[in-house]
Amino acid sequence: MVLSTATARGVPSSRVVLLKEVDSDGFVFFTNYNSRKSAELEANPYAALAFHWREVSRQVRVVGKVAKVSRAESEAYFATRPRGSQLGAWASAQSSAVGEGALAAAVEDAAKRFEGKDVPCPEHWGGWRLTPFEVEFWAGQPSRLHDRFRYTRAEDGGEWAVDRLAP
Ligand SMILES: Cc1cc2nc3c(=O)[nH]c(=O)nc-3n(C[C@H](O)[C@H](O)[C@H](O)COP(=O)(O)O)c2cc1C
């Protein structure tokens, strides 16, 4: 999914992340807590998601507020990740400038440090949960009069209201 965040000043940035979980509490993705996206979310906890399924001409857009998932949740997911990804999470200062060769050296260091042991979840790695207060379902129609339904509710939850939107 595409995740858009913005700085406290409102300067936006977007990137693709893996949607790891979705349920009635929201949409969960995992990342480095020192990354650009996380810094923006710390400063401004509102974010937007976009999904596109070209083959079936569907789009879903989501707007909501984020909070970090529990430590236990991050650790449980981290433990299921391939060892290479786990070492990468220790080695990579995501979103920072990095010298050529420095990353491979950092991965090697991490591999040595945890040789013969399970790789623990770093403090700087974990999940964010976006709790939506706006969700739009867009369905492309051959007539070009595409269907759009927008669900909205209060930021702190409650009943959803639905509107049909002009395409
Ligand atoms: C298909 C795909 C999936 C990705 N999944 C993740 C992810 O789950 N978590 C993550 O931190 N970065 C993921 N990335 C990398 C991000 O797009 C991005 O490069 C990185 O998180 C740094 O973003 P930032 O500097 O804005 O924080 C993925 C990239 C692609 C193309």
The ligand as an SDF file (V2000), in Angstrom:
LIG
                    3D

 31 33  0  0  0  0  0  0  0  0999 V2000
    6.8520   -3.4770   -2.2540 C   0  0  0  0  0  0  0  0  0  0  0  0
    7.5340   -2.6980   -1.1720 C   0  0  0  0  0  0  0  0  0  0  0  0
    7.2700   -3.0190    0.1530 C   0  0  0  0  0  0  0  0  0  0  0  0
    7.8950   -2.3110    1.1870 C   0  0  0  0  0  0  0  0  0  0  0  0
    7.5650   -2.6170    2.4770 N   0  0  0  0  0  0  0  0  0  0  0  0
    8.1180   -1.8930    3.4840 C   0  0  0  0  0  0  0  0  0  0  0  0
    7.7140   -2.1160    4.8380 C   0  0  0  0  0  0  0  0  0  0  0  0
    6.8350   -2.9360    5.1500 O   0  0  0  0  0  0  0  0  0  0  0  0
    8.3150   -1.3730    5.8000 N   0  0  0  0  0  0  0  0  0  0  0  0
    9.2650   -0.4260    5.5100 C   0  0  0  0  0  0  0  0  0  0  0  0
    9.7710    0.2030    6.4360 O   0  0  0  0  0  0  0  0  0  0  0  0
    9.6450   -0.1750    4.2440 N   0  0  0  0  0  0  0  0  0  0  0  0
    9.0890   -0.8700    3.2260 C   0  0  0  0  0  0  0  0  0  0  0  0
    9.4540   -0.6140    1.9250 N   0  0  0  0  0  0  0  0  0  0  0  0
   10.4540    0.4550    1.6760 C   0  0  0  0  0  0  0  0  0  0  0  0
    9.7720    1.8250    1.7300 C   0  0  0  0  0  0  0  0  0  0  0  0
    9.0690    2.0720    0.5200 O   0  0  0  0  0  0  0  0  0  0  0  0
   10.7680    2.9810    1.9890 C   0  0  0  0  0  0  0  0  0  0  0  0
   11.7920    2.9650    1.0180 O   0  0  0  0  0  0  0  0  0  0  0  0
   11.4220    2.8920    3.3700 C   0  0  0  0  0  0  0  0  0  0  0  0
   10.5050    2.4540    4.3500 O   0  0  0  0  0  0  0  0  0  0  0  0
   12.0030    4.2350    3.7850 C   0  0  0  0  0  0  0  0  0  0  0  0
   10.9790    5.2030    3.7860 O   0  0  0  0  0  0  0  0  0  0  0  0
   11.1210    6.5840    4.5900 P   0  0  0  0  0  0  0  0  0  0  0  0
   12.5230    7.0630    4.3430 O   0  0  0  0  0  0  0  0  0  0  0  0
   10.0910    7.4950    4.0260 O   0  0  0  0  0  0  0  0  0  0  0  0
   10.8790    6.2890    6.0450 O   0  0  0  0  0  0  0  0  0  0  0  0
    8.8270   -1.2880    0.8870 C   0  0  0  0  0  0  0  0  0  0  0  0
    9.0650   -0.9560   -0.4510 C   0  0  0  0  0  0  0  0  0  0  0  0
    8.4220   -1.6470   -1.4590 C   0  0  0  0  0  0  0  0  0  0  0  0
    8.6830   -1.2450   -2.8860 C   0  0  0  0  0  0  0  0  0  0  0  0
  1  2  1  0
  2  3  1  0
  2 30  2  0
  3  4  2  0
  4  5  1  0
  4 28  1  0
  5  6  2  0
  6  7  1  0
  6 13  1  0
  7  8  2  0
  7  9  1  0
  9 10  1  0
 10 11  2  0
 10 12  1  0
 12 13  2  0
 13 14  1  0
 14 15  1  0
 14 28  1  0
 15 16  1  0
 16 17  1  0
 16 18  1  0
 18 19  1  0
 18 20  1  0
 20 21  1  0
 20 22  1  0
 22 23  1  0
 23 24  1  0
 24 25  2  0
 24 26  1  0
 24 27  1  0
 28 29  2  0
 29 30  1  0
 30 31  1  0
M  END
$$$$
